[in-house]
Amino acid sequence: MSDSDFDITSLSEEQQVALQQFTSVTDSELNAAVPLLQKCQWNAQIAITRFFDGDGDTVDPAAEAARALPPPPPQAGRRPETLTDSISPRSHSSRRRSQAERPDTVPRIVPIPESQLIRPLPFPFSLLLLPFNLTYTLLQRLLGTITYLFPFLPRLITRFRPSPPTPPPPPQPPNTLPFAESGYAQAFDFAKRELKFLLVVLLSPEHDDTAQFVRETLLAPEIVAFLNDAAETELVLWAGSVQDAEAYQVAAGLGVTQFPYACLVVHSPAAEAGSGGGAGMTRVTTFAGPVTAHDFLAKMREAMAKQRPELEGLRAKKREQMEGRSILREQASAYERSLAQDREKARVKREELAQMEKAGREERERGERIEEVRRKREAWRRWRARGIPDEPGSEVRDAVRISLRLLDGERVVRRFRAEAGVEEVYAFVECYDLVQQSPEDFSEKEPPGPEEGYEHEFGFRLVSPMPREVYEVKGGGRIGDRIGRSGNLVVEKVVGEDDDDEEEEG
């Protein structure tokens, strides 16, 4: 039966409460919790005890649940001396058999909800009490409405009501015992987890020896001093009155038959192994009935001294386990830190490699662009050099004589036709090294023209030094009109972005 196949809504409200209590304490799945609760007749206490003791298959939980269902707590006017009447002989015999088979283990007792302790009235009695319940509900609501509409009435009535005399404060006990403020199950778990002794004290206010036991034994100075000293290191003290539901259930679970009652409980590996990995807590000494402070203290010290070596061994083993876990956590933490550092180093290295690859790729692309521009420029120069006409002879009377000082300092004197454009002088300077070659130096595979999309830009300008005048190629015009019959020009380099990059590379 899987969890999804079981319908929780088919259970009654009390069964759902018992199921919720059992699963919250044991962390069990529904497929294991429901059969055990059914065997225990939906008694959560019996089911939890059987679960932790690990004997749900060997002991009949249904019969035990029918026998161990606790009667209501004792009321005023009743004076039960023991719990013998509430426990059947069969229960005594089964308990004696179980104690003979394994150590005197102490169960982990979880209080049963009040809804399971209080049985509903039979239907005929509920029907008889129905008019009284309705009358009480109507009166309660009517008084609530009047109080809501006239809020001053309660204060007015209180003024006219005589105030009762203030009772004297209850006498404070001369000594304070270190009682655990939690429930029995919490104190039980804490003592087992921290490997401490658990002293359980159960009292019955209706018993004649209770007041004397509390006054002369528990509150004896030597007992108070001993319990306070032990509570700081190795003892948990839990006490309760059987008039309370929780203490009554603890008394029933421990099989108490005489009050006042006290027992010393401690963790025992043998008890834990015998119970199949269950509670693992066993009683090492028991006090039933009145006992003197001297005997109580002597018996406590003797039992604790006898169990202390084994308990110290368990504590040492626990410390070793905790130290081992701490070392493993530190190693795991150091490994995680080292792994994080390695990952960070790998990430930084990947980023550096990516940046280097990006820089190399950009450099290659830039070099390819520069090389492409150079190739197109060289192709344009070779094409343009073939288009520069020869120098006119002396027979051409309107030729313009120009003296050019090139960028390398060389001075060149050449004649140009007057009707030629200024661009021809720029082209001559740009292709000067190629113009010096003979026509045979040019191959037949010279480009027929500049490549498509290429626009040549001259990286220099022609300047007349005195007076200074710049002859821009973009200005156009004929040589004879702009320069005259003759001219002395200087070639000045125009620095651009490409030239700056080339200088940086150099």
C-alpha positions as CSV (number, residue, x, y, z in Angstrom):
1,M,0.0,0.0,0.0
2,S,1.6,3.3,-1.1
3,D,1.0,6.7,0.4
4,S,-0.9,7.8,-2.6
5,D,-3.3,4.7,-2.4
6,F,-4.4,5.4,1.2
7,D,-7.2,7.9,1.7
8,I,-6.7,9.8,5.0
9,T,-10.2,11.2,4.8
10,S,-11.6,7.8,5.5
11,L,-10.3,7.9,9.0
12,S,-12.1,9.5,11.9
13,E,-10.9,12.6,13.6
14,E,-9.4,10.7,16.5
15,Q,-7.6,8.3,14.1
16,Q,-6.2,11.2,12.1
17,V,-4.9,12.9,15.3
18,A,-3.3,9.6,16.4
19,L,-1.8,9.2,12.9
20,Q,-0.4,12.7,12.9
21,Q,1.1,12.3,16.4
22,F,2.7,8.9,15.4
23,T,4.2,10.2,12.1
24,S,5.5,13.5,13.7
25,V,7.4,11.5,16.4
26,T,8.7,8.6,14.4
27,D,8.9,10.1,10.9
28,S,7.3,7.0,9.5
29,E,5.6,6.6,6.1
30,L,1.8,5.9,6.0
31,N,2.3,2.4,4.6
32,A,4.2,1.5,7.9
33,A,2.3,3.7,10.3
34,V,-1.3,2.8,9.5
35,P,-0.9,-1.0,9.9
36,L,0.9,-0.6,13.3
37,L,-1.8,1.9,14.5
38,Q,-4.5,-0.5,13.5
39,K,-2.8,-3.3,15.5
40,C,-2.6,-1.0,18.5
41,Q,-6.3,0.0,18.1
42,W,-5.2,3.5,17.1
43,N,-3.5,4.1,20.5
44,A,-0.6,6.4,19.5
45,Q,1.4,5.8,22.8
46,I,1.4,2.0,22.4
47,A,2.3,2.3,18.7
48,I,5.2,4.7,19.4
49,T,6.5,2.5,22.2
50,R,6.4,-0.6,19.9
51,F,8.1,1.4,17.1
52,F,11.0,2.5,19.2
53,D,11.3,-0.9,21.1
54,G,11.3,-2.7,17.7
55,D,9.0,-5.5,19.0
56,G,5.8,-4.7,17.1
57,D,6.0,-8.1,15.4
58,T,6.8,-10.2,18.5
59,V,4.4,-8.6,20.9
60,D,0.7,-8.4,20.2
61,P,0.1,-4.6,20.1
62,A,-3.7,-5.0,19.9
63,A,-4.0,-7.0,23.1
64,E,-1.5,-4.6,24.8
65,A,-3.5,-1.6,23.6
66,A,-6.7,-3.1,25.0
67,R,-5.0,-3.7,28.3
68,A,-2.9,-0.6,28.6
69,L,-5.5,2.0,27.7
70,P,-5.1,4.2,30.8
71,P,-8.1,4.9,33.0
72,P,-9.0,8.6,33.7
73,P,-6.7,10.4,36.2
74,P,-7.7,10.1,39.8
75,Q,-10.3,12.6,40.9
76,A,-10.8,14.4,44.2
77,G,-12.3,12.1,46.9
78,R,-10.5,9.1,45.5
79,R,-7.4,7.9,47.3
80,P,-5.5,5.4,45.2
81,E,-2.4,4.1,47.0
82,T,-0.9,2.3,44.0
83,L,-1.6,1.6,40.3
84,T,-1.9,-2.1,40.9
85,D,-5.7,-2.1,40.4
86,S,-5.3,-0.5,36.9
87,I,-2.9,-3.2,35.7
88,S,-4.1,-6.7,35.1
89,P,-2.2,-9.8,36.2
90,R,-1.6,-10.6,32.5
91,S,0.1,-7.3,32.1
92,H,2.4,-8.0,35.1
93,S,3.3,-11.4,33.6
94,S,4.0,-10.0,30.2
95,R,6.1,-7.3,31.7
96,R,8.1,-9.8,33.8
97,R,8.7,-12.0,30.7
98,S,9.9,-9.0,28.7
99,Q,12.2,-7.9,31.5
100,A,13.6,-11.3,31.8
101,E,14.4,-11.4,28.1
102,R,16.2,-8.0,27.9
103,P,17.6,-5.4,30.3
104,D,15.2,-3.1,32.3
105,T,14.7,-0.8,29.4
106,V,12.7,2.4,29.8
107,P,10.3,3.3,27.0
108,R,10.1,6.7,25.4
109,I,6.6,7.9,26.4
110,V,4.7,10.5,24.4
111,P,1.6,12.0,26.0
112,I,-1.7,10.9,24.4
113,P,-3.9,13.8,23.3
114,E,-6.8,14.8,25.5
115,S,-9.2,13.8,22.8
116,Q,-8.0,10.2,23.2
117,L,-8.0,10.2,27.0
118,I,-11.6,11.6,27.4
119,R,-14.2,9.3,26.0
120,P,-17.4,10.9,24.6
121,L,-20.6,10.4,26.5
122,P,-23.0,7.7,25.2
123,F,-25.7,9.0,22.8
124,P,-28.6,8.7,25.4
125,F,-26.8,10.8,27.9
126,S,-25.8,13.3,25.2
127,L,-29.5,13.5,24.2
128,L,-30.6,14.1,27.8
129,L,-28.0,16.9,28.3
130,L,-28.8,18.6,25.0
131,P,-31.4,21.1,26.5
132,F,-28.9,22.2,29.2
133,N,-26.1,22.6,26.6
134,L,-28.4,24.7,24.3
135,T,-29.5,26.9,27.3
136,Y,-25.9,27.4,28.4
137,T,-24.8,28.3,24.8
138,L,-27.7,30.8,24.4
139,L,-27.0,32.5,27.7
140,Q,-23.3,32.7,27.0
141,R,-24.0,34.4,23.6
142,L,-26.6,36.7,25.2
143,L,-24.2,37.9,27.9
144,G,-21.5,38.3,25.3
145,T,-23.8,40.5,23.2
146,I,-24.8,42.7,26.2
147,T,-21.1,43.1,27.2
148,Y,-20.3,44.1,23.6
149,L,-23.1,46.7,23.5
150,F,-22.6,48.0,27.0
151,P,-18.9,47.6,27.8
152,F,-19.2,49.7,31.0
153,L,-21.4,47.1,32.8
154,P,-18.6,44.7,33.8
155,R,-16.6,47.6,35.3
156,L,-19.7,48.9,37.1
157,I,-20.5,45.6,38.6
158,T,-17.0,45.1,39.7
159,R,-17.1,48.4,41.7
160,F,-20.1,47.2,43.8
161,R,-18.7,43.7,44.3
162,P,-16.7,43.4,47.5
163,S,-13.1,42.5,46.8
164,P,-11.9,39.3,48.4
165,P,-9.1,39.5,50.9
166,T,-5.7,39.1,49.3
167,P,-4.2,35.7,50.3
168,P,-0.7,35.8,51.8
169,P,2.0,34.7,49.3
170,P,2.8,31.1,49.5
171,P,6.0,30.3,51.4
172,Q,9.0,29.9,49.1
173,P,10.9,26.7,49.5
174,P,14.3,27.2,51.1
175,N,16.0,25.3,48.3
176,T,15.4,25.0,44.6
177,L,15.7,21.9,42.6
178,P,16.9,21.9,38.9
179,F,13.7,20.5,37.4
180,A,13.6,20.2,33.6
181,E,10.9,22.6,32.3
182,S,10.2,20.4,29.2
183,G,8.0,17.3,28.8
184,Y,9.1,13.8,29.6
185,A,9.8,12.9,26.0
186,Q,12.0,16.0,25.5
187,A,13.9,15.3,28.8
188,F,14.3,11.6,27.7
189,D,15.7,12.6,24.3
190,F,18.0,15.2,25.8
191,A,19.5,12.8,28.3
192,K,20.0,10.1,25.7
193,R,21.5,12.5,23.2
194,E,23.9,14.2,25.7
195,L,24.7,10.9,27.5
196,K,23.4,12.1,30.9
197,F,21.6,10.5,33.8
198,L,17.8,11.0,33.9
199,L,16.2,11.1,37.3
200,V,12.4,10.6,37.1
201,V,10.4,11.5,40.2
202,L,6.6,10.7,40.3
203,L,4.4,11.9,43.1
204,S,0.8,11.3,44.2
205,P,-0.6,14.2,46.2
206,E,-3.2,11.8,47.6
207,H,-0.5,9.6,49.1
208,D,0.3,9.9,52.8
209,D,4.1,9.7,52.4
210,T,4.3,12.3,49.6
211,A,4.7,15.4,51.8
212,Q,7.3,13.8,54.0
213,F,9.2,12.5,51.0
214,V,9.3,16.0,49.5
215,R,10.2,17.8,52.7
216,E,12.7,15.4,54.2
217,T,14.2,13.7,51.2
218,L,14.0,15.8,48.0
219,L,14.4,19.2,49.8
220,A,17.1,17.9,52.2
221,P,20.2,20.2,51.9
222,E,22.5,17.5,50.9
223,I,20.1,16.2,48.2
224,V,19.5,19.7,46.8
225,A,23.3,20.4,46.7
226,F,24.0,17.0,45.1
227,L,21.3,17.4,42.4
228,N,22.3,21.0,41.6
229,D,25.9,20.0,41.2
230,A,25.1,16.9,39.1
231,A,22.6,18.9,37.0
232,E,25.4,21.1,35.7
233,T,27.4,18.2,34.3
234,E,25.6,14.8,34.1
235,L,22.0,14.8,35.4
236,V,18.6,15.8,34.1
237,L,15.8,15.9,36.8
238,W,12.2,15.5,35.7
239,A,9.3,15.3,38.1
240,G,5.5,15.2,37.8
241,S,2.3,14.5,39.6
242,V,0.1,11.6,38.6
243,Q,-2.9,13.9,38.7
244,D,-1.5,15.4,35.5
245,A,-2.1,13.4,32.3
246,E,1.5,13.2,31.2
247,A,2.9,12.1,34.5
248,Y,0.1,9.5,34.8
249,Q,1.0,8.1,31.4
250,V,4.7,8.0,32.4
251,A,3.8,6.1,35.6
252,A,1.7,3.6,33.6
253,G,4.5,3.2,31.0
254,L,7.1,2.6,33.7
255,G,4.9,0.2,35.6
256,V,4.8,2.2,38.9
257,T,2.9,0.5,41.7
258,Q,3.9,2.5,44.7
259,F,4.4,6.2,45.5
260,P,6.4,8.3,45.9
261,Y,8.5,6.9,43.1
262,A,11.9,7.8,41.6
263,C,14.2,6.0,39.2
264,L,17.6,6.7,37.7
265,V,17.7,6.1,33.9
266,V,20.9,6.1,31.7
267,H,21.8,5.2,28.2
268,S,23.0,1.6,27.7
269,P,24.3,0.1,24.5
270,A,23.2,-3.3,25.6
271,A,19.7,-2.1,26.1
272,E,19.7,-0.4,22.7
273,A,21.0,-3.6,21.0
274,G,18.4,-5.7,22.9
275,S,15.6,-3.4,21.8
276,G,16.5,-3.6,18.2
277,G,17.9,-0.1,18.0
278,G,15.0,1.4,20.0
279,A,15.1,3.6,23.1
280,G,18.3,2.2,24.5
281,M,17.6,3.7,28.0
282,T,17.6,1.5,31.1
283,R,16.9,1.9,34.8
284,V,19.9,1.5,37.0
285,T,18.3,2.1,40.4
286,T,14.7,2.6,41.7
287,F,13.1,4.2,44.8
288,A,9.5,3.1,45.6
289,G,7.9,4.4,48.7
290,P,9.4,6.5,51.4
291,V,13.2,6.6,51.7
292,T,15.5,8.7,53.8
293,A,17.8,11.3,52.4
294,H,20.9,9.4,53.4
295,D,19.8,6.2,51.7
296,F,18.6,8.1,48.6
297,L,21.9,9.9,48.3
298,A,24.0,6.8,48.9
299,K,22.1,4.7,46.4
300,M,22.2,7.5,43.8
301,R,26.0,7.9,44.2
302,E,26.6,4.2,44.0
303,A,24.5,3.7,40.9
304,M,26.1,6.7,39.1
305,A,29.6,5.6,40.1
306,K,28.9,2.2,38.7
307,Q,27.6,3.5,35.4
308,R,30.0,6.4,35.1
309,P,32.9,4.4,33.5
310,E,30.7,3.0,30.7
311,L,29.1,6.5,30.3
312,E,32.5,8.1,30.1
313,G,33.5,5.6,27.4
314,L,30.4,6.4,25.4
315,R,31.1,10.1,25.8
316,A,34.7,9.7,24.7
317,K,33.5,7.7,21.7
318,K,31.0,10.4,20.9
319,R,33.7,13.0,21.2
320,E,35.9,11.0,18.8
321,Q,33.0,10.7,16.4
322,M,32.3,14.4,16.6
323,E,35.9,15.2,16.2
324,G,36.1,12.9,13.2
325,R,33.0,14.5,11.7
326,S,34.5,17.9,12.5
327,I,37.7,16.9,10.7
328,L,35.7,15.5,7.8
329,R,33.8,18.8,7.6
330,E,37.0,20.8,7.7
331,Q,38.5,18.6,5.1
332,A,35.4,19.0,2.9
333,S,35.4,22.7,3.5
334,A,39.1,22.9,2.6
335,Y,38.5,20.8,-0.4
336,E,35.6,23.1,-1.4
337,R,37.8,26.2,-0.9
338,S,40.6,24.6,-2.9
339,L,38.2,23.6,-5.6
340,A,36.7,27.1,-5.7
341,Q,40.2,28.6,-6.0
342,D,41.0,26.2,-8.8
343,R,37.8,27.1,-10.5
344,E,38.6,30.8,-10.1
345,K,42.1,30.3,-11.5
346,A,40.7,28.3,-14.4
347,R,38.1,31.0,-15.0
348,V,40.8,33.8,-14.9
349,K,43.0,31.7,-17.2
350,R,40.1,31.1,-19.6
351,E,39.4,34.8,-19.6
352,E,43.0,35.7,-20.3
353,L,43.2,33.1,-23.1
354,A,40.0,34.5,-24.5
355,Q,41.4,38.1,-24.3
356,M,44.6,36.9,-25.9
357,E,42.8,35.1,-28.7
358,K,40.6,38.2,-29.2
359,A,43.6,40.5,-29.3
360,G,45.4,38.1,-31.7
361,R,42.3,37.9,-33.9
362,E,41.8,41.7,-33.9
363,E,45.5,42.1,-34.7
364,R,45.3,39.6,-37.6
365,E,42.2,41.3,-38.9
366,R,43.9,44.7,-38.6
367,G,47.0,43.4,-40.4
368,E,44.8,41.9,-43.1
369,R,43.0,45.2,-43.5
370,I,46.3,47.1,-43.7
371,E,47.7,44.6,-46.1
372,E,44.5,44.9,-48.2
373,V,44.8,48.7,-48.3
374,R,48.5,48.5,-49.3
375,R,47.7,46.0,-52.0
376,K,44.9,48.2,-53.4
377,R,47.1,51.3,-53.1
378,E,50.0,49.6,-54.9
379,A,47.7,48.4,-57.7
380,W,46.4,52.0,-58.0
381,R,50.0,53.4,-58.2
382,R,51.0,51.0,-60.9
383,W,47.9,51.8,-62.9
384,R,48.3,55.5,-62.4
385,A,52.0,55.5,-63.2
386,R,51.2,54.2,-66.7
387,G,48.8,57.1,-67.2
388,I,51.3,59.9,-66.4
389,P,52.4,61.4,-69.8
390,D,56.0,61.9,-70.7
391,E,57.7,65.2,-69.8
392,P,57.1,67.8,-72.6
393,G,60.1,68.8,-74.6
394,S,61.7,72.2,-75.2
395,E,59.5,72.8,-78.2
396,V,56.5,73.2,-75.9
397,R,56.7,76.8,-75.0
398,D,53.9,77.0,-72.4
399,A,55.2,74.1,-70.3
400,V,55.4,74.8,-66.5
401,R,58.7,74.1,-64.8
402,I,58.3,72.9,-61.2
403,S,61.0,72.2,-58.7
404,L,59.9,69.5,-56.2
405,R,61.6,68.6,-52.9
406,L,60.4,65.1,-52.0
407,L,59.8,63.7,-48.5
408,D,63.3,62.1,-48.5
409,G,64.9,65.4,-49.3
410,E,65.6,64.7,-52.9
411,R,65.0,67.6,-55.3
412,V,63.4,66.9,-58.6
413,V,62.8,69.4,-61.5
414,R,60.2,68.5,-64.1
415,R,58.2,70.2,-66.8
416,F,54.4,69.7,-67.0
417,R,51.9,70.8,-69.6
418,A,50.1,73.9,-68.5
419,E,46.7,72.5,-69.4
420,A,47.2,69.4,-67.1
421,G,45.5,69.3,-63.7
422,V,47.1,69.7,-60.4
423,E,46.3,66.1,-59.7
424,E,48.9,65.1,-62.3
425,V,51.6,66.7,-60.1
426,Y,50.3,64.8,-57.1
427,A,50.3,61.6,-59.2
428,F,53.8,62.2,-60.3
429,V,55.0,62.6,-56.7
430,E,53.0,59.5,-55.6
431,C,54.4,57.3,-58.4
432,Y,57.8,58.9,-58.7
433,D,59.7,55.6,-58.1
434,L,57.6,53.8,-60.8
435,V,57.9,56.7,-63.3
436,Q,61.6,56.2,-63.2
437,Q,61.2,52.6,-64.5
438,S,61.2,51.9,-68.2
439,P,58.0,50.6,-69.9
440,E,59.6,47.2,-70.2
441,D,59.6,46.9,-66.4
442,F,55.8,46.8,-66.4
443,S,54.3,43.4,-67.0
444,E,51.5,42.6,-69.3
445,K,49.3,41.7,-66.4
446,E,49.2,45.1,-64.9
447,P,45.7,46.1,-63.5
448,P,43.6,47.9,-66.1
449,G,42.4,50.3,-63.4
450,P,41.8,50.8,-59.7
451,E,39.9,48.1,-57.9
452,E,36.2,48.6,-57.5
453,G,35.3,50.6,-54.5
454,Y,38.8,51.9,-53.8
455,E,39.3,55.6,-53.5
456,H,42.9,56.8,-53.3
457,E,43.9,59.4,-50.9
458,F,47.2,61.2,-51.1
459,G,49.2,61.2,-47.9
460,F,50.9,64.4,-48.6
461,R,50.3,68.0,-49.9
462,L,52.2,70.4,-52.1
463,V,53.2,73.7,-50.5
464,S,54.8,76.8,-51.9
465,P,57.2,78.0,-49.1
466,M,57.5,81.7,-49.9
467,P,54.9,83.0,-49.7
468,R,53.3,79.9,-48.1
469,E,50.5,78.5,-50.2
470,V,49.0,75.1,-50.1
471,Y,47.9,73.6,-53.4
472,E,45.2,71.1,-52.4
473,V,44.4,68.3,-54.9
474,K,40.8,68.6,-54.1
475,G,40.9,72.2,-55.3
476,G,41.4,71.0,-58.9
477,G,42.3,73.5,-61.6
478,R,45.1,73.6,-64.3
479,I,48.7,73.7,-63.4
480,G,49.4,76.8,-65.5
481,D,46.5,78.7,-63.9
482,R,47.3,77.8,-60.2
483,I,51.2,77.7,-60.3
484,G,52.1,79.8,-63.2
485,R,55.1,79.5,-65.5
486,S,57.3,78.0,-62.8
487,G,57.1,77.0,-59.1
488,N,59.1,75.8,-56.2
489,L,57.1,73.3,-54.2
490,V,57.7,71.3,-51.1
491,V,56.1,67.9,-50.4
492,E,54.7,67.8,-46.8
493,K,53.4,64.6,-45.2
494,V,49.9,64.6,-44.0
495,V,49.7,62.6,-40.7
496,G,46.5,60.4,-40.4
497,E,45.3,57.5,-38.3
498,D,46.9,54.9,-40.5
499,D,50.2,56.7,-40.4
500,D,50.0,56.9,-36.6
501,D,49.3,53.2,-36.4
502,E,52.2,52.5,-38.7
503,E,54.5,54.7,-36.6
504,E,53.4,52.8,-33.4
505,E,54.1,49.5,-35.1
506,G,57.6,50.7,-36.1
